[in-house]
């Protein structure tokens, strides 16, 4: 793996943990696609730093379990703004 990729993978992992960020937020912050950020956080990080990867996995699992709630809140906010 190239040095710049390794550095990005570690930075994405640290960002996700420190900000409780979603994959989309991390991708936007680092200027990569969502699929690249997910591959970095889920696969590449496990090979580089397994301890950090476990912490990131916990954050991603929480985000996944809450995503249906976030979607409902976003829809509610959208329609509240339209009716205001």
C-alpha positions as CSV (number, residue, x, y, z in Angstrom):
1,X,0.0,0.0,0.0
2,X,1.3,3.4,-0.9
3,X,2.3,5.8,1.9
4,X,-0.3,8.5,1.1
5,X,-3.1,5.8,1.2
6,X,-1.8,4.5,4.6
7,X,-1.8,8.0,5.9
8,X,-5.3,8.7,4.6
9,X,-6.6,5.4,6.1
10,X,-5.2,6.3,9.6
11,X,-6.5,9.9,9.4
12,X,-10.0,8.7,8.4
13,X,-10.0,6.2,11.3
14,X,-9.0,8.9,13.8
15,X,-11.5,11.4,12.3
16,X,-14.4,8.9,12.6
17,X,-13.6,8.1,16.2
18,X,-13.0,11.7,17.3
19,X,-16.1,13.1,15.7
20,X,-18.4,10.1,15.9
21,X,-18.6,10.7,12.1
22,X,-20.4,8.7,9.5
23,X,-18.7,7.3,6.4
24,X,-20.3,10.1,4.4
25,X,-19.0,12.8,6.7
26,X,-15.5,11.3,6.6
27,X,-15.6,11.0,2.8
28,X,-16.6,14.6,2.5
29,X,-13.9,15.8,4.9
30,X,-11.1,14.0,3.1
31,X,-12.4,14.5,-0.4
32,X,-12.8,10.9,-1.4
33,X,-15.9,8.9,-2.4
34,X,-18.1,7.2,0.1
35,X,-17.0,3.8,-1.1
36,X,-13.3,4.7,-0.7
37,X,-13.9,6.0,2.8
38,X,-15.8,2.8,3.7
39,X,-13.1,0.6,2.3
40,X,-10.4,2.6,4.2
41,X,-12.4,2.3,7.5
42,X,-13.5,-1.3,7.2
43,X,-10.8,-3.2,5.3
44,X,-7.5,-1.3,5.0
45,X,-7.5,0.0,8.5
46,X,-7.8,-3.6,9.9
47,X,-4.5,-4.4,8.2
48,X,-2.7,-1.3,9.3
49,X,-4.0,-0.8,12.9
50,X,-6.3,-3.5,14.3
51,X,-6.9,-1.7,17.6
52,X,-8.0,1.5,15.8
53,X,-10.1,-0.6,13.4
54,X,-12.0,-2.1,16.3
55,X,-12.8,1.4,17.7
56,X,-13.9,2.6,14.3
57,X,-16.1,-0.5,13.8
58,X,-17.9,0.3,17.1
59,X,-18.7,3.8,15.8
60,X,-19.8,2.6,12.4
61,X,-22.0,-0.1,14.0
62,X,-23.7,2.6,16.2
63,X,-24.2,4.8,13.1
64,X,-25.7,1.8,11.2
65,X,-28.1,1.0,14.0
66,X,-29.3,4.7,14.1
67,X,-29.5,5.4,10.4
68,X,-33.3,4.7,10.1
69,X,-33.9,7.2,12.8
70,X,-31.7,9.9,11.1
71,X,-33.6,9.3,7.8
72,X,-37.0,9.8,9.6
73,X,-35.7,13.0,11.3
74,X,-34.4,14.4,8.0
75,X,-37.8,13.7,6.3
76,X,-39.7,15.3,9.1
77,X,-37.4,18.4,9.0
78,X,-37.9,18.7,5.3
79,X,-41.7,18.8,5.5
80,X,-41.6,21.1,8.6
81,X,-39.6,23.6,6.5
82,X,-42.0,23.3,3.6
83,X,-45.0,24.0,5.7
84,X,-43.5,26.9,7.6
